[in-house]
Amino acid sequence: MPARSLWSNRDFSIFWAVQALSEIGNAFSLVAVPLLVLHTTGSAAQMGLLTAAAGAAALLTGLVGGAWADRFDRRRLLMLCDAARLVLYGAIPVCWALSPQIWLLYVVMVLASVFEMLFKITYVTAVPNLVDKDRIVEANGRLEATNAIAYIAGPALAGVVSGFFGPTAAVAINAGSFGISFVGLLFVRLRTAQRPSQGDPAGATKRAHDLRTGFRVGAAFLWRTPVLRALTVLLTITTFLSLGMTDVFIYHLRHGLAQDERTVGYVLALAGVGTCVAAAATARLRRSWGFGRCWIGSMTLCSVATLALGVFGYVSVAAVTVVLYSFGMALAGVCSMSLRQEVTPDHLLGRVTSAFWTIHGSLAPLGAAALTALVGHFGTRGPLIGVAVVFLAVAAAASFTPIRQRHPERTAVRPANPPRVAPTPPRAQSRDDAEA
């Protein structure tokens, strides 16, 4: 029986629509919160400290968020995250109307990053509960495409709103987007999967144990699944370098090519275009080429784009390479996330997702700092060539792992240290045994 079309899937359509609006709201805060800090303090260092605090909170949440997503009702958890962010972001314009308080931004951004990370983890686990397995890649492509469009249109709209009404108005719109998402989720039904602890008298004890050991359980699954183990290791390397690439792009355009802020904005907007094209094409490309060619080809494309950016000093080349780089990263990202959803049992998906993100993102802040420091000291040419070489090495290494397979989702997961059982003497087979 063919998988049901996404267009006829009511629950996914509602989920897709409200999350698109919510992502536009998130894009508003991407511009509005830094502007609010600068308007209030005039300090760029304050924004950096605020970002660091929020990032640390998100990283810590990743250690336990997967266990929560696997143990609690996922729709209610998504709604809780939306309600919390509605209240948190809504407090900013209310407070600023009375008296601006910079400490409130730290409280809001740290707590909001906790709920945002928890939402992202649960969001990934919800997709397989909304669509048929054969539609997971297509569903992720649509979600990624609308997210990319949101981050093209959102910052521009946020700038207009902030210019006319002030940054607090843009923050208020972000808060309202979470309210829309909350209401929309009321009309979404997620398929329920049988959890191992359901119906177990000791379920409460096991649940508490899983919440404490959720990261370890997720990491263990990644390790004993060959393709996910390879992806985790190789993505830890690429994420170490890729987190700071946006800053490098901006520095290259402003200082290397002597372009103004408007040109920087136009070129970075093209990155969103590359992401949209990749998201729209991922399902078809994976059907035609298979997982291995898509992922390895994406890393190779990112290597070529980064090398061209470092070697050729033209704005036109920079624009093309940004599109190609964002296309490659989006194609690899959607394929990777979809594969993880396909091979992970539903009751483990939250823990596996949080472990995957936490591990491969743990060194990213250090990598971003190191890469930007090298660029500031030596210029962009040498560091970009170095990044291109690393990306190409990752693609080459992947060709010797299960990543190269056309359908790695069909590879069986290795059992986790099965216990040895002493042989028992043969006995007559009962009727129950035969039926089993």
N, C-alpha and C positions, 0 to 999 in steps of 0.2 A: 504494500500500500504506500503510495507516494506521500512524502511529508507535506503537511498543510502549508499553504502559502502564507507568508508573513502578512500580506495584505488582508487576508481573511481571519487573521488571528487578533481578535478583539483585545485581549489582555496585553499582548505585546504592543499593539498600536497605541493604546492609552499610555503604557509605560514609556514608549518611545517619545510620544508627544510631550508628556510632562517633564521628562528628563531633558529634552531639548530646551524647553523654557528655563529649566533650572540651571542648565549649563550657561545659558546667556546671562543669567543672574550672577553666576560665579565669575564670568568674564567681566561683568561690571565691577565686582569687588577687586579684581586684578588691577584695575586702574584707580578706582575710587579710594581704596585704603592707603596706598602710597601717597596720593594727593592729599588725603586728610592728614597724614603724618607731617608732610612737608608744610601744609598750611598752618598746622598747629605749632610745630617745633622748628621748622626750617632746617632740620637735620636729616641728611641721608643716612647717617650712622644709626639713627633710631630705627629707620626702616629695616636696615640690615639685621639689627638685634631682634626686632620683632619677627622677621622671617626665620631667623635661627631658632628662636623659641618655639615658633609654630612647627618648624620641621622636626625638632626634637620630640615634641609631643606626638606628632604623627608617627615617628619611628617607634616610640614606646607602645603606642596603640597597636601597631602592627604585630607586636609580640603576642597579644591576647585577643585581638579583634577576630581572628579566624575562628577561634573556639566559640566565641559568642555567636558568630554567624551560623555555625554548625549546630549549636545547641538551642537557640531560641527561634521563634517564628520569624522568618526572614522579612515578610511584609511589614510586620509590626516594628521590627528593628529599623527598617528603612524609614518608616513613618516617624519613629522616635527621633532619628537623626535629623529629619526635616524639621520637626517641631522644635528641637533644641536649637538648630541654626536659625530658625525664624525668630525665636526669642532673643538669641545672642546678638545677631546682626540688627534686629529691631531696636535693641537697647542703645545702639550708637547714635542714631539721629535724635532719639528722645533725650539722651544725655547732652548731646551737643546743642540742642535747643535751649537747655538750661545753662550749662557751663561745660565747656570742653575739658575732658579729663583723659590725659594720655594713658594713664594706668589702665583705663577701661579697655583700650585697644589691646593691650597685652592679655588681659583676662579673656576678652572675646576671641582673639585670634588663636590663643592656645587651646581653649575649650572647643572652639569651632573646628580646629584642625583634628582634634580627637574624633569628633562626630563625623567629619568629612572622611577620614581614613576608614572608620567603621562603615560608613555608607558605601565607600568604594569597594571594600571587600565584599560586603553583602550584595552589592549591585552585580558583581561578577558571578556570585553564586546564584543569583536570581534568574539570570538569563537562561540556563538550562532547564529551569522550572517554568519557563514561559513558552519555549519553542521546542519543536522536535529536534532530535540530535542532528539530523541532516541539514537543519537550518541555522545551526549555531554560528557558523562562519558568516553567513549572510546577515544574521541579526547583529553580530558584533560590528560588521562593516557599516551597517546603517547607523548604529549608535555612534561609532567613531566619526562618521561623516558629518552627522549633525553636531557633534561636539566641536569638530574643526570649524564648521560654519559659525557656530556660536562664538568661537574665539577669534573669528575674523570680524564679525559684525559687532559683538559685544563691546570690545574696547573702544571702537569708534563711537558707538552710541553713548557709552559711559562718558567719553570725553565731551560730547555735546551736552549731555545732561549736567555734568559737573560744571561746565562753562556757564550754563544759564542759571542753574539752581544750586550749585555747590556740590561738593563730594558727598555730603550726607544724603542728598536725594538719591544719588546712585546707589549708596549702601542700602537705603530703604527699598529700592527696587530689587536688590539682591535678596533682602529679607522676604519680600513679597513672593519671589520666585519659589522659595522653599515652601511657602504656604500653598501655592498652586500645586507643587509636587505632592504635598501631603494630601490634599483633597483628591488629586488624581489617583493616588495609590489606594484610596478607599474603594475604587471601582476595579482594581486589578486583583485577579486571583492567581496565586502561584500553585503549581502542582506540588503536592506534598509527597515526600519520600519517607519510607519507613526508617526511623533512626534506630540504631542498635540498642539504645537504652529504653525505648518505649516498651511499656509493659513489664519492665524489670523492677522488682521490688527494691533492688539496690541502685536504681537509676539515679537517685539524688546524689549518692556517694560517687558514682561513676562520673556524673556531670561535673561535680566539683573537681574531681581528679583531672578531667579533660580540660577544664578551664585553666588549671595550673600548668598542664603539660602540653597545651595545644600547639605551641610553636614547635616543640620537639616532635610531636606526632606528624605535623605537616612536613617538617624537614626530613624526617625518616622516610616518608612516602616519596619525596623528591629524590632522595638518594637511591632508593631501590627501584625507581623507574628510570631506565637508562636514558631515554630521550629527554625527560625533564631534568635529570642530573646534568646532562651535557648542556642543555639550555641555561640552567642556573649558573653554571661555571662560566660559560662564554658571555652571558649577559652581564654578569658581575664585572667583567673586563670592559665591555662596551659602555655600560652605564657609568663606570668610573670616569670615562672620557666624555660621554655625550651630554651629561647634565650641564656642563659649562659651555656647550657649543653655541647656545643662543647669545651669551655674553661675548663670545669670540666673534660671532657674525657681526654683532653691533660694533664692537671695537674695530674690526676690519673695515667696515663701511665708513665709520666716523673718522678714524685716525689713519688707517692704511690708504683709503680711497678718498678721504677728505669730502665726504658727503654730508648733507644736512640731515636734521631729524626727520624731515618729511620723506626723504628718500629711504631712510632707514625703516620708517613705518611701511612704506610701499613694498620694500623687499621682504620684510618679515611677514607681511600679509600674504605674499606668495607662498610662504611656508604652509599656511593654512590651505591654500589651493592644492598643493602637493599632497597634503594629508587627506583632503576630500577625495581627490582622484584615486588615491590608493585604497581608501576605505570602500569606495564604490566598486573598485575592480577586484578586491581581494578574493571574494567568493569565486568568481569566474577564473581568476588566475590559479587559485589553488586546485580547482577541479581540473584545469588543463595541464598544469605543470606539476602538481603535487606539492606537498609541504617542503620537502628538501630543496627543490629548485627555487621555490619562492623565498625561503629564509636565507639560504646561502646567496642567492642572487641579490637580495636586499642588502646584505652586508657588503657585497662587492660593489653595488651601486653607491652606497654611502662612502666607501673608500675612494672610488673614482671622483665623486662629487667633492669630497674634502680635499683631495689632491689638486683638482682643478682650481678650487678656491684659493689654495695656498700658492699656486704657481702663477696664475694669470691675474694681473691687477686691473681688471675692468669691471665696471658696475654691471654690465650686461652678463658677464660670466658669473658674477656673484648671484645675480637674480636666478639664473638657470640652475646653478649648483644648489641653491637653497631649496628650490622646488624638487630637484632630484633627491637631495638628502632627506627632506621631509617625507617624500614618497616612499623611499626605502625604509625609513624608520617606522612609518605607519604600517606598511605591508608586513614587516617583520613582527611588529607588535600585535596586530590583529591575528596573524597566524599563530603566534605563540600563545596568546590568551585563549583562543579557540581550542587549540590542542590541549591545553591544560584542563579546560572544561570538559572535553571529550573523554579524556583518559582517567580523570579523577572521579571516584565514587561520590555521589551527591553528599553523603554524610561527612565527607572529609574535605569538600571543596573549599570551605572557608579557611580552614587551617592550612591547607596547601597553598592557597592564594596568598595569605598573609605571610607565610614562611618564605614563599618565592619572592615577594616584593621586598620583604625585610632583608633577606640575604643579598639579593643582587643590587639593592639600593643602599646598603649599609656604608659602602665606601664612596658613594657618589659625591657627597659634599666635599670630602677630601680631594677627590679628583677634580672637581670644579675649581676649588681653590688653587690646586697645583697648576692646572692648565692655564687659568687666567693669569697666574703669577708669571709663568713662562712667557706668555704672550706679551705681558706688560714689560718684561725684561728684554726679550729677544725679537719682538714683533710677531706677526702671525705666520709668516712663511714656514719657518722651521717647525714650530709646534703642529701646524696643520698637516704638514707632510708626515710627521711622526704619527699623528692620529690616523691618517690614511693607511699607513703601514700596519698599524695595529688592527684596524678594521679588516684589512685584507688577510692578515694572519688568522683572525677569528673565522673568516669565511673558509679559509683553507683547513683549519682545524676541524670545523664542523663537518667537512666532507669525509672525515674519518670516524664519525660518530653516528649514532642512530638518527641524528637530525637529517642526514642525507636521504633517508627513506622517503618514498612517495607517500606512503600512508603509515606513519609511525604510530598513529592512534590504534592500529590493529595489533601492535606488539603487546604481548601479555605483560602484566606487572609481576615482577619477581616477588615471591612470598617473603615475608619478613621473618627469617629464622624459624621455620616450622619446627615444632618440637618433635623429638624422636620418640616413637612409640614402639614399645616392645612387641614382637609378634605374638599373636594369640593362636592357640590351636584351632584347627578347622572345626566347624560344627555344622550341623544341618541347617539349611537355609529356611527360615520361616516365611510365611506368606507376606508379613509386613516387610521383611527384608527385600523380598522380590519386588514388591510394589515400589519401595523406595529407590 
